Amino acid sequence: MAELAGPWPPPVGAYAEERELFRLLQNMLEELIIHQPDDPIQFMINHLKQNNDDAPRICVLGPPASGKTTVALWLCKRLHAIRISQETLLFKEALALTEEAKAYKERKEKIPNALWANLIQERLSNVDCIKQGWILEGFPENQEQAWILQSSGIIPRHVVVLYAPDTVLIERNSGKRIDPITEEVYHTTFDWPRDLLIQERLVKPEDLSEQEISKKLLEYHRNFPGIFQIYQKILKSINADQPSMDVLSQVCCGQLLKEIVAGKTKLGELVKTYIESGYPVPDKLVMKILTERLNALDCMTNGWVLYGFPRDVEQGEQLQESHFVPNRVFFFNLPYESIVERLSQRRIDPVTGERYHTTFRPAPTPEIQARLRQNPRDKEENIEMCVESYYRNVKELEDFYEDAFYVNADQDPFAVFEFIESCIIKPLPCKKFKSS
């Protein structure tokens, strides 16, 4: 027994970290506390057989017209999870309690919290939700629903809350349109699709008057503090008063953010919640991190290079206001086909961590080739979203940095390096001022 009392040898700790045993034990302990089974051992065996602790469990909350459906659909597409909403529970499922809930709806009566919770519990117990994970859109609506869900063992890992001024939400509601095939949400002013076929099939949802939407907003604001109290440790707020792609897109400066997370500071823990959920780190938080790093002695004496930042004019202005003004700015240009070819064919060896490319740097042996994996962000649909977000912001950013250099990135890397080096060696361009 004396040998067991000592510290674990390093290989044991490494093994547990690599296979996420600590998180697995934590999840099973949570389930034991919630369900309190008579036979804990058999319960844990069944849990391991029937549950997928790696599957996403996310709630997307927010007031009416804040974009919950758009975010939920995007998360489901990216994470391959199952979307659960009021609409899917009432009109797309054949659950035991569906008819009872629809009867309340037809009588224009409020569906009881307990009934909603039972519907959700029944749906989430299906094998697809267990294996693939779930995105719960618009639930819970109040503190009572949250308590009932928790007591049933339905505990999200992340709660995403969208917010925007009420005046913006009321205006959005009037122009909302839905694609009946994909269920994606569009707007006649802010987010009109380019595809003519999509435009023709859009339908106007059941319209809410300004008085009705105001009433729903008031109810949401009254209920949200109770929800916040329960989920505050796993809750992330996202400003929905911006283009949908900006809400969804990843923030740049990724490496610096990863270093902050690795530092295990309070700031790092705050950033970690955003990175793990796949949502942008707020600009104010990014600027706080950048200011701290760029004020360090090595940056002040040796200079600095920012990669992928700023990504829009607002971030460029914030950088300038913080007195960090770059003396060289480079824009890399690359055809879309080349972008897809470079990114979609990237692969990583999970054993060694080595990176390969199916065309430019294939794996050296069939054994390595067989175990290569693709990062989900390198799938073509995710690349397309990132490129679209970039092109939406780049014109204004080019105007902001009017003395920038433009690089043809669709050529040999050494040719790119030589061009950049020549631009750095050249004297800085002189500003010409018009005489008054």
N, C-alpha and C positions, 0 to 999 in steps of 0.2 A: 504493500500500500504506500510505502514511503516514496516509491518511484512515481506513483500517480500524483502525489501531492506537489511535485515540482512543476516548473513551467513547461509548457509544450515545446518540443524541439522545433526549430524553424520549418522543416519540411511539412510538419503536421499543420501548422498555421497557414502555410502557403497553399496546401491542398484544400483546406477549408475555404480560403478566400477565393481560389480559382473556381470552385464548384458552388460557391454561394451557399454554403451549408448554414452559416449563421442566419442569413435571411430566411432560409427554409425552416429552420427551427423556430424563428420568431413568428413566421406565418402559422405554423402548426400550433404554437402556444396560444396565439390569438384565437384560433378556431376552437381549441380546447376550453378556453375561458368562456367563449360565447355559448358553446353548445353543452358543455359540462357532461360529457357522455359517461355512462356507467362503466364502459370498458375503454379506457383511453388508448390502450395499445392497438386494439382492433380499429378504433376510430382513426388513428393516425395512419394505419395501413390503408384503410379505405380512402383517406384524404389523398395519399400519395398516388393511388391508382386512378382516382377520379378527377383530380384537380390539376390545373396548370398554374403554378405560382408565378410563372414568367409572363402570363397573359395580361394585357393592359386592362385596368379597371379605372375608368375615368368618368367623372361627371362634368358636363358642360352646362353652366348656369348663366343666367343673365336676364335682363328685362325683355319685354316684347320688342321684336324688330332689331335686336342687338346683333344678330348673326349666328345664333346658336346652331341652326341647321347647317349652315355653311361650314362652320368649324367642325361639327360632329361628322359630317360627310367626308371632309378632308382627312380627319383623324382615322376614320374607318378605312379609307382608301390607303392611307399610308401604313397603318398598323394591321390591316386585314382583320379588324375587329368587327363585332356586330353592333349596329346602331339600334338603340331602344328609345322610343319617344312616345308621346301620347298617341300620335297618329298610328304608329306601327302596332302598339298594343291594342288599340280599338278596332282598326280596320285591316290589319295585315296578319293578325294572329288568330288562331282558333284555340284559345286558352279556356280553361274551365270557367273562369270568372268574366270572360269577355262580354257575354250577353248581358250580365248583370250591370256591368259598368256602362255599356251602351244604352241601357234603359234609362239610367240617370241622365245621360247626355241628351237623349231624345226628349226627356221631360224638362230639359234645360235646368236641371238641378246639379249642384256641385257633387262630384264623385268623392265619397269619403276617403280620408287619408289612408285608413287601414285597407280599403279595397285597392287603391292604387299600389300600396306596398305589397299586397298579396299578388297582384298581377305581375309586378316587377320580379318578385321572388320566384314565381312560377316560371317566368320567361328566362331568367338568368340561371335557373337550374337545368336548362336544356344543354345538351352536350356541346352545341356549337359555341355557346357563350362561355362554357367552362374551358374549352380547348383554345378558342381564338381570342377570348377576352371580350369586353363590352365597353361601349360608349353610351352613357346614360344622358340623353338630351332633355334638359328642362326639369330634371328630378334630382334631388327633392325640391319641392316648391316652398316648404316651410319647415320649421324645427320639428314638428310632430312627425312628419314624413321621414325626416332624417333619423330621428330616434327609432322609429319602427324599422327602418331599413337596417340600422346598426344592430338592433336586437335580433334581426333575422340573419345576421352574419354577412350582410351586404355592405362592405367597407371599401370605398374607393381608395386607390393609391394617390390619385391626383384629382383636384377639383379646380376646373378652369372657370373663372368668372369674367364675363364680358361686361363692360360698362361704357356709357355714353350719355351726354346730356339728354334730358327728356324731350327737348325741342327737336333734336336730331332724330330721335326714335319715332316721334309722332310723324315727322316728315317722311321718314323711310317707310313707315307702314302704308302710306297712301300709294306709293309707287311700287310696292312689292309684287313680283311675278314669280311663278313656279314652273319649272320644267316637269311635266307629269311623267316623263320617262326616267330621267335621272334623279328627280326630286331636288335638284339644285335650285337655289334661290337667286333671283336677279332683281335689278331695280331699273325702272324706266329712265332714271337720271344718272345714278351713281355707278351702276354695274350692268350695262346693257350688253348682251352677247353680240359678238361679231358675226357669228354663223347665222345666215338667213333662215336655215331650217329650224334652228333653235328658236329664233325670234317668232316664227310663225306658230309654233306649238305652245308657246308660253300661255299660261292661264292666270287669271287674277284670283287669288285666294278669297275665302269668305271675308268680306271687307268689314273692318271695325271702324266705327265712327271715331272722330277725335275725342268725343266724350267717353266712349268705351275704352279706348286705348289709354286715356288718362286715368281711368278707374283701375285698369290692370297695372299700370305703372305705380300707382299709389299703393296697391296691394303688395306688389313686389318689394317696394322700399320698406314697407311695414314688416314683411317677413324676413328680409335678408339678414338683419342683425342676428337673428336666432340661428340661421344657417352658418353664418360666419363664426359664431361662438363654437360650433361643433367642429368645423373643418379648418379653422384658422391655420393650423400647422402644415396643412397640405394644400392650401388654397393659393392660386396664382391669379392675379388680376391683369386683364388685357384691355387696353383702350380700343374699343370697337369703332371709334369715330375717325376712321381712316380707311383707305381702300382695302378690300378683303385680302388681297395678296400680301399687303403689308402686315396685316394681322397674322397671317399664316407663315410668312417668310422667316427664315433663320437670320439672326443678326450676324454680322461679320466679326472680325477680330477674334475668331474662334480659338486660336492657339493661346492668346493672352487670357481669355476666359477660362480655358482648361487649366492653365497654370494657377490661376486664382483659386479654382476649385480644389486642385491638388494641394494647395497650401493649408486647407482645412481651417481657415479663419472664419469669423462670422460673416464677412463679406463673401467668402468662398461658398459657404453653405447657402447663402441667399441666391447666388448665381446658379448653384447646382440645381436648385428646384426648377429653374427655367430651362436649363440645358436638358435635364432628364425628361421634361415634359415635351420637348421639341418646340418650345415657343420662344419668341425673341426676348432677349434681355432688354429691359427698358433703356432708352437712350441716356437717361440721367445716371443710371447705374453704370453703364458702359463708360460714360465720361468721367465718373468718379474713379474708376479703375485706371483709365488712360492717364488722367491727370497725375495720379500717384506714380504710375510707371514712368511717364515721360519726364517727371521731375527728379527721377533718380539720377545719381551722379554720372553713371555710364552713358545715359542718354544725353545729358547736358554737355558732356565732354566729347563724346564720340559721334553724336547725332543719332537719328532714329529712322527706321523705315516702317511705315504702316501698310499692312497688306489687307486689302479689301475694306478699308475704312477711310473716309466716310462712304456710306452707301447711298445717301441722298443729300439734298441741299441742307435740310434741317441739321443733320449731323455735321456737315461741313461748316455751317454757321456756328454751331456750338463749339467746334474745334477752334475756330477763329476767335470766338469770344473768350476762350480759355487761353489765348495767346500762344497756341501751337499752330504756327503757319508753315506748311511745307514749302521748301524752295524748289522742289521738283515734283511734278505730278505726271504719272504715266497712265494712259488708258490703253488696255490691251484689246485688240479687235480680233475676233475669230468667228468664222462662219458657224452657223448653228449645227450643220452636219458634222463639223470637226469637233465641236463641243461634245456632242452625243457620242461620237466615236471614242474620244479620249476618256470620257467618264463612265459610260455604260459598260465598257469592257474591262474596267479595273476589277481586280480580284485580290483577296488577301489570304495568306496561309494562316489559319487559326493556331497552328502548332508553333511556327517560328515567328509569326508577325510580319514576315516578308511580303512585300507588295509586288504584284505582277499585272501584266496587261495581255489579254488574249492575242493581240496583234503585234504590239511593239516589244513586249517582254514576256513571252510565254513561259510557263513553268518548265524547269529543266527535265523533270521526270514524270512519267504517268502517275506515279504514286502521289506526288505533290499536286498534280493537276486534278486528281480525283477529290482531294479534300479542300480545294479552294472555295471561298465563299464571297458573295457579293454584298456590299453594304447597301441596305435598303434605299439610302439617299441617292445611290447611283443608278436606280431604276429610271427608265426614260421619262415616265410621267412626273417624277420628282425633279428631274433635270429641267424639264419644260417649265415647271412652275418657277424655279429659281431664275431661269433665263428671262422669263416674262417679267418678273419682278425687277430684274436688272435693267432691262430695256425701258421700263416705265420711268425709271429715275435718272437714267444716264444722261439724257439730253440736258436737263436742268443742271446736272452736276458738271457737264462739259462747259456750259455757259458760266458757271460759277468759277471754275478754274480755267480762265480763258487763255492762259499761257501754257497749258498742259501739252505734253508730247503724246503722240499716238503711235502705238507699236503694232506692227503686223505680227501677231502671235502664231500665225499658221506657217511657220518656217522652222528651220533647224534651231535648237536652243542656243547654240553658240552665236548664230547670227543675231538673235534677239539680245543676248548679253552684250555683244559688241555695240549694237545700236544704243542700248541703255547707257553703257559706259561712255560712249561719245557724247551723249546728252549731258552726262554728269560733269565731264571734263570741260565742256564748253562754258564760257562765262554766262552768268545769269542774264536773261533778257532785260534791257533797260526799259522802264516805263516812260512813255512819251506823254507829256501833258500839253494840252492845247493852251496857247497863250490867250489870256482874256482880252 
